C-alpha cells in the first residue's frame, strides 16, 4: 500500500505544481503560493512514507 500512496501523491504533486503555475500566470499570486505549499507538504509526506517503507522492509 505504501508504494501506491507514494505514486498517488506524486501525481498530485505534479498536478498541483501545474495549477500553481496557471494561477501565477493569471495573477493569483497568493493562491499560487498556497498551492505550491500544499505540493511541498505532500512531497514531505512522501519522504515520511518512504522512510516508513524502509523501516518495514529493511529490518
C-alpha positions as CSV (number, residue, x, y, z in Angstrom):
1,X,0.0,0.0,0.0
2,X,2.8,2.4,0.8
3,X,4.2,2.3,-2.7
4,X,0.7,3.0,-4.1
5,X,0.3,6.0,-1.8
6,X,3.7,7.4,-2.8
7,X,2.9,7.1,-6.5
8,X,-0.6,8.5,-6.0
9,X,0.9,11.5,-4.2
10,X,3.4,12.1,-6.9
11,X,0.7,12.6,-9.4
12,X,-1.0,15.1,-7.1
13,X,2.3,16.9,-6.6
14,X,2.7,17.3,-10.4
15,X,-0.8,18.4,-10.9
16,X,-0.7,21.0,-8.1
17,X,2.5,22.5,-9.4
18,X,0.9,22.8,-12.9
19,X,-2.1,24.6,-11.4
20,X,0.1,26.8,-9.3
21,X,1.9,28.0,-12.4
22,X,-1.5,28.6,-14.1
23,X,-2.7,30.6,-11.1
24,X,0.5,32.6,-11.0
25,X,0.2,33.3,-14.8
26,X,-3.3,34.6,-14.2
27,X,-2.2,36.9,-11.4
28,X,-3.3,34.9,-8.4
29,X,0.0,35.0,-6.6
30,X,-1.3,34.2,-3.2
31,X,-3.3,31.2,-4.4
32,X,-0.2,30.1,-6.4
33,X,1.9,30.2,-3.3
34,X,-0.7,28.3,-1.3
35,X,-0.9,25.6,-3.9
36,X,2.8,25.2,-4.1
37,X,2.9,24.9,-0.3
38,X,0.4,22.1,-0.5
39,X,2.5,20.4,-3.1
40,X,5.6,20.8,-0.8
41,X,3.7,19.3,2.1
42,X,2.6,16.3,0.1
43,X,6.3,15.9,-1.0
44,X,7.3,15.9,2.7
45,X,4.6,13.3,3.3
46,X,6.2,11.1,0.7
47,X,9.5,11.4,2.4
48,X,7.8,10.1,5.6
49,X,6.2,7.3,3.6
50,X,9.5,6.3,2.0
51,X,11.1,6.2,5.5
52,X,8.3,4.1,6.8
53,X,8.7,1.7,3.8
54,X,12.4,1.4,4.5
55,X,11.7,0.7,8.2
56,X,9.2,-2.0,7.3
57,X,11.2,-3.8,4.6
58,X,14.8,-3.4,5.6
59,X,15.0,-4.5,9.2
